[in-house]
Amino acid sequence: MTQILVTLNEDVATQTVRKAIELLRGVTSTMVFKNGTKADNKTACQQRYVKESLERAFDEVKRAERGEHKLKTDEEFMEELKAEGFV
């Protein structure tokens, strides 16, 4: 089996090119892959991190409302950040 990689511009209709390739003799299958750039991957990682951080914070607030956990004061939080070297 031989494979050919075709790279398309953003403005080209993928389905049209795919249908044209399928009309060629000997073509057994076609697949479409969209490559994300490194910036897209970095953005996705950042979005996951923010989502996970917000979920943890929301869970911590819910536990505090139920009396299972005491929230830190802003002074305690800043001291913790300074101790860890973030500030």
mmCIF file as gemmi writes it, N, C-alpha and C atoms, coordinates in Angstrom:
data_model
loop_
_atom_site.group_PDB
_atom_site.id
_atom_site.type_symbol
_atom_site.label_atom_id
_atom_site.label_alt_id
_atom_site.label_comp_id
_atom_site.label_asym_id
_atom_site.label_entity_id
_atom_site.label_seq_id
_atom_site.pdbx_PDB_ins_code
_atom_site.Cartn_x
_atom_site.Cartn_y
_atom_site.Cartn_z
_atom_site.occupancy
_atom_site.B_iso_or_equiv
_atom_site.pdbx_formal_charge
_atom_site.auth_seq_id
_atom_site.auth_asym_id
_atom_site.pdbx_PDB_model_num
ATOM 1 N N . MET Axp A 1 ? 0.845 -1.171 0 1 0 ? 1 A 1
ATOM 2 C CA . MET Axp A 1 ? 0 0 0 1 0 ? 1 A 1
ATOM 3 C C . MET Axp A 1 ? 0.89 1.233 0 1 0 ? 1 A 1
ATOM 4 N N . THR Axp A 2 ? 0.52 2.241 -0.746 1 0 ? 2 A 1
ATOM 5 C CA . THR Axp A 2 ? 1.22 3.512 -0.808 1 0 ? 2 A 1
ATOM 6 C C . THR Axp A 2 ? 0.291 4.606 -0.313 1 0 ? 2 A 1
ATOM 7 N N . GLN Axp A 3 ? 0.828 5.547 0.457 1 0 ? 3 A 1
ATOM 8 C CA . GLN Axp A 3 ? 0.025 6.659 0.961 1 0 ? 3 A 1
ATOM 9 C C . GLN Axp A 3 ? 0.593 7.962 0.448 1 0 ? 3 A 1
ATOM 10 N N . ILE Axp A 4 ? -0.3 8.902 0.193 1 0 ? 4 A 1
ATOM 11 C CA . ILE Axp A 4 ? 0.098 10.236 -0.249 1 0 ? 4 A 1
ATOM 12 C C . ILE Axp A 4 ? -0.469 11.24 0.745 1 0 ? 4 A 1
ATOM 13 N N . LEU Axp A 5 ? 0.369 12.135 1.233 1 0 ? 5 A 1
ATOM 14 C CA . LEU Axp A 5 ? -0.058 13.17 2.156 1 0 ? 5 A 1
ATOM 15 C C . LEU Axp A 5 ? -0.307 14.446 1.366 1 0 ? 5 A 1
ATOM 16 N N . VAL Axp A 6 ? -1.498 15.007 1.51 1 0 ? 6 A 1
ATOM 17 C CA . VAL Axp A 6 ? -1.862 16.24 0.818 1 0 ? 6 A 1
ATOM 18 C C . VAL Axp A 6 ? -2.138 17.3 1.874 1 0 ? 6 A 1
ATOM 19 N N . THR Axp A 7 ? -1.478 18.446 1.77 1 0 ? 7 A 1
ATOM 20 C CA . THR Axp A 7 ? -1.708 19.55 2.697 1 0 ? 7 A 1
ATOM 21 C C . THR Axp A 7 ? -2.526 20.613 1.99 1 0 ? 7 A 1
ATOM 22 N N . LEU Axp A 8 ? -3.607 21.04 2.641 1 0 ? 8 A 1
ATOM 23 C CA . LEU Axp A 8 ? -4.524 22.006 2.038 1 0 ? 8 A 1
ATOM 24 C C . LEU Axp A 8 ? -4.473 23.333 2.77 1 0 ? 8 A 1
ATOM 25 N N . ASN Axp A 9 ? -4.731 24.41 2.011 1 0 ? 9 A 1
ATOM 26 C CA . ASN Axp A 9 ? -4.872 25.725 2.637 1 0 ? 9 A 1
ATOM 27 C C . ASN Axp A 9 ? -6.162 25.767 3.432 1 0 ? 9 A 1
ATOM 28 N N . GLU Axp A 10 ? -6.247 26.721 4.32 1 0 ? 10 A 1
ATOM 29 C CA . GLU Axp A 10 ? -7.431 26.861 5.159 1 0 ? 10 A 1
ATOM 30 C C . GLU Axp A 10 ? -8.689 27.145 4.334 1 0 ? 10 A 1
ATOM 31 N N . ASP Axp A 11 ? -8.55 27.843 3.209 1 0 ? 11 A 1
ATOM 32 C CA . ASP Axp A 11 ? -9.719 28.278 2.45 1 0 ? 11 A 1
ATOM 33 C C . ASP Axp A 11 ? -10.23 27.229 1.459 1 0 ? 11 A 1
ATOM 34 N N . VAL Axp A 12 ? -9.611 26.06 1.379 1 0 ? 12 A 1
ATOM 35 C CA . VAL Axp A 12 ? -10.039 25.014 0.455 1 0 ? 12 A 1
ATOM 36 C C . VAL Axp A 12 ? -11.075 24.136 1.152 1 0 ? 12 A 1
ATOM 37 N N . ALA Axp A 13 ? -12.143 23.804 0.433 1 0 ? 13 A 1
ATOM 38 C CA . ALA Axp A 13 ? -13.177 22.935 0.985 1 0 ? 13 A 1
ATOM 39 C C . ALA Axp A 13 ? -12.644 21.503 1.036 1 0 ? 13 A 1
ATOM 40 N N . THR Axp A 14 ? -12.465 20.984 2.223 1 0 ? 14 A 1
ATOM 41 C CA . THR Axp A 14 ? -11.884 19.657 2.422 1 0 ? 14 A 1
ATOM 42 C C . THR Axp A 14 ? -12.729 18.578 1.761 1 0 ? 14 A 1
ATOM 43 N N . GLN Axp A 15 ? -14.041 18.663 1.906 1 0 ? 15 A 1
ATOM 44 C CA . GLN Axp A 15 ? -14.929 17.638 1.343 1 0 ? 15 A 1
ATOM 45 C C . GLN Axp A 15 ? -14.817 17.565 -0.173 1 0 ? 15 A 1
ATOM 46 N N . THR Axp A 16 ? -14.686 18.693 -0.841 1 0 ? 16 A 1
ATOM 47 C CA . THR Axp A 16 ? -14.572 18.707 -2.3 1 0 ? 16 A 1
ATOM 48 C C . THR Axp A 16 ? -13.309 17.98 -2.744 1 0 ? 16 A 1
ATOM 49 N N . VAL Axp A 17 ? -12.194 18.27 -2.1 1 0 ? 17 A 1
ATOM 50 C CA . VAL Axp A 17 ? -10.928 17.626 -2.45 1 0 ? 17 A 1
ATOM 51 C C . VAL Axp A 17 ? -11.007 16.137 -2.141 1 0 ? 17 A 1
ATOM 52 N N . ARG Axp A 18 ? -11.606 15.789 -1.028 1 0 ? 18 A 1
ATOM 53 C CA . ARG Axp A 18 ? -11.72 14.382 -0.644 1 0 ? 18 A 1
ATOM 54 C C . ARG Axp A 18 ? -12.553 13.603 -1.665 1 0 ? 18 A 1
ATOM 55 N N . LYS Axp A 19 ? -13.654 14.166 -2.11 1 0 ? 19 A 1
ATOM 56 C CA . LYS Axp A 19 ? -14.489 13.501 -3.113 1 0 ? 19 A 1
ATOM 57 C C . LYS Axp A 19 ? -13.743 13.327 -4.432 1 0 ? 19 A 1
ATOM 58 N N . ALA Axp A 20 ? -12.972 14.343 -4.817 1 0 ? 20 A 1
ATOM 59 C CA . ALA Axp A 20 ? -12.198 14.247 -6.054 1 0 ? 20 A 1
ATOM 60 C C . ALA Axp A 20 ? -11.148 13.143 -5.951 1 0 ? 20 A 1
ATOM 61 N N . ILE Axp A 21 ? -10.502 13.019 -4.822 1 0 ? 21 A 1
ATOM 62 C CA . ILE Axp A 21 ? -9.492 11.966 -4.631 1 0 ? 21 A 1
ATOM 63 C C . ILE Axp A 21 ? -10.147 10.586 -4.676 1 0 ? 21 A 1
ATOM 64 N N . GLU Axp A 22 ? -11.334 10.455 -4.085 1 0 ? 22 A 1
ATOM 65 C CA . GLU Axp A 22 ? -12.037 9.169 -4.075 1 0 ? 22 A 1
ATOM 66 C C . GLU Axp A 22 ? -12.406 8.708 -5.482 1 0 ? 22 A 1
ATOM 67 N N . LEU Axp A 23 ? -12.523 9.641 -6.434 1 0 ? 23 A 1
ATOM 68 C CA . LEU Axp A 23 ? -12.862 9.289 -7.804 1 0 ? 23 A 1
ATOM 69 C C . LEU Axp A 23 ? -11.685 8.673 -8.562 1 0 ? 23 A 1
ATOM 70 N N . LEU Axp A 24 ? -10.478 8.844 -8.059 1 0 ? 24 A 1
ATOM 71 C CA . LEU Axp A 24 ? -9.299 8.296 -8.733 1 0 ? 24 A 1
ATOM 72 C C . LEU Axp A 24 ? -9.272 6.777 -8.62 1 0 ? 24 A 1
ATOM 73 N N . ARG Axp A 25 ? -8.817 6.113 -9.686 1 0 ? 25 A 1
ATOM 74 C CA . ARG Axp A 25 ? -8.729 4.661 -9.69 1 0 ? 25 A 1
ATOM 75 C C . ARG Axp A 25 ? -7.675 4.194 -8.705 1 0 ? 25 A 1
ATOM 76 N N . GLY Axp A 26 ? -7.995 3.178 -7.921 1 0 ? 26 A 1
ATOM 77 C CA . GLY Axp A 26 ? -7.047 2.591 -6.987 1 0 ? 26 A 1
ATOM 78 C C . GLY Axp A 26 ? -7.111 3.16 -5.588 1 0 ? 26 A 1
ATOM 79 N N . VAL Axp A 27 ? -7.908 4.205 -5.372 1 0 ? 27 A 1
ATOM 80 C CA . VAL Axp A 27 ? -8.024 4.786 -4.028 1 0 ? 27 A 1
ATOM 81 C C . VAL Axp A 27 ? -8.953 3.903 -3.213 1 0 ? 27 A 1
ATOM 82 N N . THR Axp A 28 ? -8.434 3.397 -2.1 1 0 ? 28 A 1
ATOM 83 C CA . THR Axp A 28 ? -9.249 2.51 -1.266 1 0 ? 28 A 1
ATOM 84 C C . THR Axp A 28 ? -9.909 3.246 -0.105 1 0 ? 28 A 1
ATOM 85 N N . SER Axp A 29 ? -9.305 4.302 0.375 1 0 ? 29 A 1
ATOM 86 C CA . SER Axp A 29 ? -9.916 5.067 1.455 1 0 ? 29 A 1
ATOM 87 C C . SER Axp A 29 ? -9.292 6.45 1.534 1 0 ? 29 A 1
ATOM 88 N N . THR Axp A 30 ? -10.017 7.365 2.16 1 0 ? 30 A 1
ATOM 89 C CA . THR Axp A 30 ? -9.486 8.705 2.421 1 0 ? 30 A 1
ATOM 90 C C . THR Axp A 30 ? -9.782 9.057 3.872 1 0 ? 30 A 1
ATOM 91 N N . MET Axp A 31 ? -8.905 9.826 4.471 1 0 ? 31 A 1
ATOM 92 C CA . MET Axp A 31 ? -9.087 10.295 5.842 1 0 ? 31 A 1
ATOM 93 C C . MET Axp A 31 ? -8.698 11.757 5.911 1 0 ? 31 A 1
ATOM 94 N N . VAL Axp A 32 ? -9.334 12.482 6.811 1 0 ? 32 A 1
ATOM 95 C CA . VAL Axp A 32 ? -9.019 13.891 7.014 1 0 ? 32 A 1
ATOM 96 C C . VAL Axp A 32 ? -8.453 14.051 8.417 1 0 ? 32 A 1
ATOM 97 N N . PHE Axp A 33 ? -7.282 14.634 8.508 1 0 ? 33 A 1
ATOM 98 C CA . PHE Axp A 33 ? -6.649 14.932 9.784 1 0 ? 33 A 1
ATOM 99 C C . PHE Axp A 33 ? -6.444 16.43 9.868 1 0 ? 33 A 1
ATOM 100 N N . LYS Axp A 34 ? -6.819 16.996 10.979 1 0 ? 34 A 1
ATOM 101 C CA . LYS Axp A 34 ? -6.567 18.418 11.191 1 0 ? 34 A 1
ATOM 102 C C . LYS Axp A 34 ? -5.455 18.532 12.215 1 0 ? 34 A 1
ATOM 103 N N . ASN Axp A 35 ? -4.334 19.058 11.792 1 0 ? 35 A 1
ATOM 104 C CA . ASN Axp A 35 ? -3.194 19.228 12.683 1 0 ? 35 A 1
ATOM 105 C C . ASN Axp A 35 ? -3.361 20.509 13.467 1 0 ? 35 A 1
ATOM 106 N N . GLY Axp A 36 ? -3.265 20.399 14.772 1 0 ? 36 A 1
ATOM 107 C CA . GLY Axp A 36 ? -3.273 21.581 15.61 1 0 ? 36 A 1
ATOM 108 C C . GLY Axp A 36 ? -1.863 22.122 15.715 1 0 ? 36 A 1
ATOM 109 N N . THR Axp A 37 ? -1.751 23.405 15.821 1 0 ? 37 A 1
ATOM 110 C CA . THR Axp A 37 ? -0.431 23.996 15.978 1 0 ? 37 A 1
ATOM 111 C C . THR Axp A 37 ? -0.011 23.884 17.431 1 0 ? 37 A 1
ATOM 112 N N . LYS Axp A 38 ? 1.243 24.176 17.695 1 0 ? 38 A 1
ATOM 113 C CA . LYS Axp A 38 ? 1.726 24.141 19.067 1 0 ? 38 A 1
ATOM 114 C C . LYS Axp A 38 ? 0.983 25.167 19.916 1 0 ? 38 A 1
ATOM 115 N N . ALA Axp A 39 ? 0.632 26.302 19.305 1 0 ? 39 A 1
ATOM 116 C CA . ALA Axp A 39 ? -0.114 27.325 20.046 1 0 ? 39 A 1
ATOM 117 C C . ALA Axp A 39 ? -1.475 26.781 20.454 1 0 ? 39 A 1
ATOM 118 N N . ASP Axp A 40 ? -2.129 26.017 19.56 1 0 ? 40 A 1
ATOM 119 C CA . ASP Axp A 40 ? -3.42 25.424 19.885 1 0 ? 40 A 1
ATOM 120 C C . ASP Axp A 40 ? -3.278 24.432 21.035 1 0 ? 40 A 1
ATOM 121 N N . ASN Axp A 41 ? -2.222 23.621 20.992 1 0 ? 41 A 1
ATOM 122 C CA . ASN Axp A 41 ? -1.985 22.651 22.062 1 0 ? 41 A 1
ATOM 123 C C . ASN Axp A 41 ? -1.71 23.352 23.387 1 0 ? 41 A 1
ATOM 124 N N . LYS Axp A 42 ? -0.929 24.427 23.331 1 0 ? 42 A 1
ATOM 125 C CA . LYS Axp A 42 ? -0.622 25.181 24.546 1 0 ? 42 A 1
ATOM 126 C C . LYS Axp A 42 ? -1.898 25.792 25.115 1 0 ? 42 A 1
ATOM 127 N N . THR Axp A 43 ? -2.726 26.35 24.247 1 0 ? 43 A 1
ATOM 128 C CA . THR Axp A 43 ? -3.992 26.937 24.687 1 0 ? 43 A 1
ATOM 129 C C . THR Axp A 43 ? -4.881 25.878 25.323 1 0 ? 43 A 1
ATOM 130 N N . ALA Axp A 44 ? -4.957 24.696 24.722 1 0 ? 44 A 1
ATOM 131 C CA . ALA Axp A 44 ? -5.778 23.62 25.272 1 0 ? 44 A 1
ATOM 132 C C . ALA Axp A 44 ? -5.267 23.201 26.651 1 0 ? 44 A 1
ATOM 133 N N . CYS Axp A 45 ? -3.963 23.129 26.813 1 0 ? 45 A 1
ATOM 134 C CA . CYS Axp A 45 ? -3.383 22.778 28.116 1 0 ? 45 A 1
ATOM 135 C C . CYS Axp A 45 ? -3.698 23.847 29.153 1 0 ? 45 A 1
ATOM 136 N N . GLN Axp A 46 ? -3.599 25.109 28.743 1 0 ? 46 A 1
ATOM 137 C CA . GLN Axp A 46 ? -3.917 26.196 29.664 1 0 ? 46 A 1
ATOM 138 C C . GLN Axp A 46 ? -5.395 26.159 30.058 1 0 ? 46 A 1
ATOM 139 N N . GLN Axp A 47 ? -6.261 25.879 29.092 1 0 ? 47 A 1
ATOM 140 C CA . GLN Axp A 47 ? -7.686 25.814 29.392 1 0 ? 47 A 1
ATOM 141 C C . GLN Axp A 47 ? -7.999 24.67 30.344 1 0 ? 47 A 1
ATOM 142 N N . ARG Axp A 48 ? -7.356 23.518 30.152 1 0 ? 48 A 1
ATOM 143 C CA . ARG Axp A 48 ? -7.549 22.393 31.078 1 0 ? 48 A 1
ATOM 144 C C . ARG Axp A 48 ? -7.087 22.76 32.484 1 0 ? 48 A 1
ATOM 145 N N . TYR Axp A 49 ? -5.932 23.421 32.575 1 0 ? 49 A 1
ATOM 146 C CA . TYR Axp A 49 ? -5.393 23.816 33.873 1 0 ? 49 A 1
ATOM 147 C C . TYR Axp A 49 ? -6.349 24.774 34.584 1 0 ? 49 A 1
ATOM 148 N N . VAL Axp A 50 ? -6.855 25.769 33.863 1 0 ? 50 A 1
ATOM 149 C CA . VAL Axp A 50 ? -7.774 26.733 34.461 1 0 ? 50 A 1
ATOM 150 C C . VAL Axp A 50 ? -9.053 26.034 34.907 1 0 ? 50 A 1
ATOM 151 N N . LYS Axp A 51 ? -9.572 25.139 34.066 1 0 ? 51 A 1
ATOM 152 C CA . LYS Axp A 51 ? -10.796 24.42 34.428 1 0 ? 51 A 1
ATOM 153 C C . LYS Axp A 51 ? -10.583 23.593 35.694 1 0 ? 51 A 1
ATOM 154 N N . GLU Axp A 52 ? -9.477 22.849 35.751 1 0 ? 52 A 1
ATOM 155 C CA . GLU Axp A 52 ? -9.189 22.025 36.924 1 0 ? 52 A 1
ATOM 156 C C . GLU Axp A 52 ? -8.996 22.886 38.171 1 0 ? 52 A 1
ATOM 157 N N . SER Axp A 53 ? -8.322 24.029 38.034 1 0 ? 53 A 1
ATOM 158 C CA . SER Axp A 53 ? -8.103 24.918 39.17 1 0 ? 53 A 1
ATOM 159 C C . SER Axp A 53 ? -9.423 25.476 39.692 1 0 ? 53 A 1
ATOM 160 N N . LEU Axp A 54 ? -10.285 25.884 38.765 1 0 ? 54 A 1
ATOM 161 C CA . LEU Axp A 54 ? -11.584 26.422 39.178 1 0 ? 54 A 1
ATOM 162 C C . LEU Axp A 54 ? -12.451 25.345 39.824 1 0 ? 54 A 1
ATOM 163 N N . GLU Axp A 55 ? -12.386 24.126 39.303 1 0 ? 55 A 1
ATOM 164 C CA . GLU Axp A 55 ? -13.152 23.033 39.912 1 0 ? 55 A 1
ATOM 165 C C . GLU Axp A 55 ? -12.668 22.749 41.333 1 0 ? 55 A 1
ATOM 166 N N . ARG Axp A 56 ? -11.341 22.763 41.535 1 0 ? 56 A 1
ATOM 167 C CA . ARG Axp A 56 ? -10.804 22.55 42.879 1 0 ? 56 A 1
ATOM 168 C C . ARG Axp A 56 ? -11.241 23.669 43.818 1 0 ? 56 A 1
ATOM 169 N N . ALA Axp A 57 ? -11.18 24.914 43.343 1 0 ? 57 A 1
ATOM 170 C CA . ALA Axp A 57 ? -11.582 26.052 44.175 1 0 ? 57 A 1
ATOM 171 C C . ALA Axp A 57 ? -13.068 25.971 44.516 1 0 ? 57 A 1
ATOM 172 N N . PHE Axp A 58 ? -13.883 25.628 43.545 1 0 ? 58 A 1
ATOM 173 C CA . PHE Axp A 58 ? -15.323 25.523 43.778 1 0 ? 58 A 1
ATOM 174 C C . PHE Axp A 58 ? -15.616 24.413 44.781 1 0 ? 58 A 1
ATOM 175 N N . ASP Axp A 59 ? -14.938 23.285 44.66 1 0 ? 59 A 1
ATOM 176 C CA . ASP Axp A 59 ? -15.116 22.19 45.62 1 0 ? 59 A 1
ATOM 177 C C . ASP Axp A 59 ? -14.692 22.611 47.026 1 0 ? 59 A 1
ATOM 178 N N . GLU Axp A 60 ? -13.609 23.38 47.106 1 0 ? 60 A 1
ATOM 179 C CA . GLU Axp A 60 ? -13.137 23.855 48.41 1 0 ? 60 A 1
ATOM 180 C C . GLU Axp A 60 ? -14.169 24.778 49.053 1 0 ? 60 A 1
ATOM 181 N N . VAL Axp A 61 ? -14.788 25.655 48.266 1 0 ? 61 A 1
ATOM 182 C CA . VAL Axp A 61 ? -15.821 26.554 48.79 1 0 ? 61 A 1
ATOM 183 C C . VAL Axp A 61 ? -17.034 25.752 49.243 1 0 ? 61 A 1
ATOM 184 N N . LYS Axp A 62 ? -17.435 24.75 48.46 1 0 ? 62 A 1
ATOM 185 C CA . LYS Axp A 62 ? -18.577 23.924 48.851 1 0 ? 62 A 1
ATOM 186 C C . LYS Axp A 62 ? -18.297 23.173 50.152 1 0 ? 62 A 1
ATOM 187 N N . ARG Axp A 63 ? -17.066 22.649 50.309 1 0 ? 63 A 1
ATOM 188 C CA . ARG Axp A 63 ? -16.708 21.964 51.549 1 0 ? 63 A 1
ATOM 189 C C . ARG Axp A 63 ? -16.736 22.927 52.725 1 0 ? 63 A 1
ATOM 190 N N . ALA Axp A 64 ? -16.3 24.164 52.501 1 0 ? 64 A 1
ATOM 191 C CA . ALA Axp A 64 ? -16.31 25.169 53.563 1 0 ? 64 A 1
ATOM 192 C C . ALA Axp A 64 ? -17.743 25.518 53.961 1 0 ? 64 A 1
ATOM 193 N N . GLU Axp A 65 ? -18.631 25.589 52.99 1 0 ? 65 A 1
ATOM 194 C CA . GLU Axp A 65 ? -20.038 25.888 53.285 1 0 ? 65 A 1
ATOM 195 C C . GLU Axp A 65 ? -20.676 24.774 54.106 1 0 ? 65 A 1
ATOM 196 N N . ARG Axp A 66 ? -20.249 23.541 53.881 1 0 ? 66 A 1
ATOM 197 C CA . ARG Axp A 66 ? -20.776 22.402 54.643 1 0 ? 66 A 1
ATOM 198 C C . ARG Axp A 66 ? -20.084 22.257 55.999 1 0 ? 66 A 1
ATOM 199 N N . GLY Axp A 67 ? -19.067 23.084 56.25 1 0 ? 67 A 1
ATOM 200 C CA . GLY Axp A 67 ? -18.348 23.028 57.521 1 0 ? 67 A 1
ATOM 201 C C . GLY Axp A 67 ? -17.262 21.976 57.569 1 0 ? 67 A 1
ATOM 202 N N . GLU Axp A 68 ? -16.909 21.389 56.436 1 0 ? 68 A 1
ATOM 203 C CA . GLU Axp A 68 ? -15.877 20.352 56.385 1 0 ? 68 A 1
ATOM 204 C C . GLU Axp A 68 ? -14.474 20.934 56.287 1 0 ? 68 A 1
ATOM 205 N N . HIS Axp A 69 ? -14.4 22.205 55.936 1 0 ? 69 A 1
ATOM 206 C CA . HIS Axp A 69 ? -13.102 22.81 55.647 1 0 ? 69 A 1
ATOM 207 C C . HIS Axp A 69 ? -13.18 24.295 55.977 1 0 ? 69 A 1
ATOM 208 N N . LYS Axp A 70 ? -12.091 24.871 56.48 1 0 ? 70 A 1
ATOM 209 C CA . LYS Axp A 70 ? -12.049 26.298 56.762 1 0 ? 70 A 1
ATOM 210 C C . LYS Axp A 70 ? -11.233 26.986 55.671 1 0 ? 70 A 1
ATOM 211 N N . LEU Axp A 71 ? -11.81 28.019 55.083 1 0 ? 71 A 1
ATOM 212 C CA . LEU Axp A 71 ? -11.093 28.761 54.05 1 0 ? 71 A 1
ATOM 213 C C . LEU Axp A 71 ? -10.022 29.64 54.677 1 0 ? 71 A 1
ATOM 214 N N . LYS Axp A 72 ? -8.936 29.849 53.94 1 0 ? 72 A 1
ATOM 215 C CA . LYS Axp A 72 ? -7.857 30.704 54.419 1 0 ? 72 A 1
ATOM 216 C C . LYS Axp A 72 ? -8.263 32.166 54.262 1 0 ? 72 A 1
ATOM 217 N N . THR Axp A 73 ? -7.679 33.005 55.09 1 0 ? 73 A 1
ATOM 218 C CA . THR Axp A 73 ? -7.864 34.442 54.907 1 0 ? 73 A 1
ATOM 219 C C . THR Axp A 73 ? -6.937 34.878 53.783 1 0 ? 73 A 1
ATOM 220 N N . ASP Axp A 74 ? -7.137 36.097 53.31 1 0 ? 74 A 1
ATOM 221 C CA . ASP Axp A 74 ? -6.268 36.577 52.237 1 0 ? 74 A 1
ATOM 222 C C . ASP Axp A 74 ? -4.825 36.707 52.708 1 0 ? 74 A 1
ATOM 223 N N . GLU Axp A 75 ? -4.617 37.063 53.991 1 0 ? 75 A 1
ATOM 224 C CA . GLU Axp A 75 ? -3.254 37.161 54.517 1 0 ? 75 A 1
ATOM 225 C C . GLU Axp A 75 ? -2.585 35.777 54.548 1 0 ? 75 A 1
ATOM 226 N N . GLU Axp A 76 ? -3.328 34.764 54.986 1 0 ? 76 A 1
ATOM 227 C CA . GLU Axp A 76 ? -2.783 33.407 55.02 1 0 ? 76 A 1
ATOM 228 C C . GLU Axp A 76 ? -2.427 32.92 53.609 1 0 ? 76 A 1
ATOM 229 N N . PHE Axp A 77 ? -3.277 33.242 52.657 1 0 ? 77 A 1
ATOM 230 C CA . PHE Axp A 77 ? -3.037 32.834 51.275 1 0 ? 77 A 1
ATOM 231 C C . PHE Axp A 77 ? -1.782 33.509 50.721 1 0 ? 77 A 1
ATOM 232 N N . MET Axp A 78 ? -1.626 34.819 50.979 1 0 ? 78 A 1
ATOM 233 C CA . MET Axp A 78 ? -0.448 35.534 50.486 1 0 ? 78 A 1
ATOM 234 C C . MET Axp A 78 ? 0.829 35.01 51.139 1 0 ? 78 A 1
ATOM 235 N N . GLU Axp A 79 ? 0.763 34.675 52.412 1 0 ? 79 A 1
ATOM 236 C CA . GLU Axp A 79 ? 1.928 34.106 53.095 1 0 ? 79 A 1
ATOM 237 C C . GLU Axp A 79 ? 2.318 32.766 52.475 1 0 ? 79 A 1
ATOM 238 N N . GLU Axp A 80 ? 1.321 31.966 52.145 1 0 ? 80 A 1
ATOM 239 C CA . GLU Axp A 80 ? 1.597 30.675 51.505 1 0 ? 80 A 1
ATOM 240 C C . GLU Axp A 80 ? 2.256 30.871 50.147 1 0 ? 80 A 1
ATOM 241 N N . LEU Axp A 81 ? 1.748 31.841 49.369 1 0 ? 81 A 1
ATOM 242 C CA . LEU Axp A 81 ? 2.352 32.121 48.058 1 0 ? 81 A 1
ATOM 243 C C . LEU Axp A 81 ? 3.806 32.61 48.223 1 0 ? 81 A 1
ATOM 244 N N . LYS Axp A 82 ? 4.051 33.463 49.201 1 0 ? 82 A 1
ATOM 245 C CA . LYS Axp A 82 ? 5.413 33.936 49.433 1 0 ? 82 A 1
ATOM 246 C C . LYS Axp A 82 ? 6.322 32.791 49.834 1 0 ? 82 A 1
ATOM 247 N N . ALA Axp A 83 ? 5.834 31.893 50.683 1 0 ? 83 A 1
ATOM 248 C CA . ALA Axp A 83 ? 6.635 30.741 51.122 1 0 ? 83 A 1
ATOM 249 C C . ALA Axp A 83 ? 6.988 29.823 49.97 1 0 ? 83 A 1
ATOM 250 N N . GLU Axp A 84 ? 6.087 29.737 48.995 1 0 ? 84 A 1
ATOM 251 C CA . GLU Axp A 84 ? 6.347 28.871 47.838 1 0 ? 84 A 1
ATOM 252 C C . GLU Axp A 84 ? 7.116 29.596 46.739 1 0 ? 84 A 1
ATOM 253 N N . GLY Axp A 85 ? 7.375 30.9 46.93 1 0 ? 85 A 1
ATOM 254 C CA . GLY Axp A 85 ? 8.188 31.649 45.972 1 0 ? 85 A 1
ATOM 255 C C . GLY Axp A 85 ? 7.431 32.204 44.787 1 0 ? 85 A 1
ATOM 256 N N . PHE Axp A 86 ? 6.111 32.309 44.883 1 0 ? 86 A 1
ATOM 257 C CA . PHE Axp A 86 ? 5.318 32.83 43.773 1 0 ? 86 A 1
ATOM 258 C C . PHE Axp A 86 ? 5.199 34.35 43.817 1 0 ? 86 A 1
ATOM 259 N N . VAL Axp A 87 ? 5.452 34.941 44.966 1 0 ? 87 A 1
ATOM 260 C CA . VAL Axp A 87 ? 5.315 36.403 45.086 1 0 ? 87 A 1
ATOM 261 C C . VAL Axp A 87 ? 6.636 36.987 45.515 1 0 ? 87 A 1
